[in-house]
Amino acid sequence: MPCPRCQVESYEGRGTRWCTECERDYDTWSRRHAGDIVWQALGGMLVVMTLGVILPALGAPWLLALSGVFGGFGTIVGLNRWNRHWRRGQFLIGAAMPRAYLPEPR
């Protein structure tokens, strides 16, 4: 079975989407975007602050405040999954590849 990205034939589908070399290249490339966790965490904190702090201060029951914690966690997980999918798509089209990884001209 060929790798879906580079079409190398030695890919065995060992629980990953791509072959080992493609996964290693993606891991190296994705480290440039390690700061993505900041906006994901801020989005989760905004949900926690809205549901967990502001609503109870306005007179909402404490169970609603508890749901804010779970809502914030769900927001962080959802944003992380969406961002990972988006970055993989960026990697596939070769957007903003570091200069060291570009093929040499012939």
Buried (B, 14 or more C-beta within 10 A) or exposed (E): EEBEBEEEEEBEEEEEEBBBBBBEBBEEBBEEBEEBEEEBBEBBBEBBEEBBEEBBEEEBEEEEBEBBBEBBEEBBEEBBEEBEEEBBEBBEEEEEBEEEEEEEEE
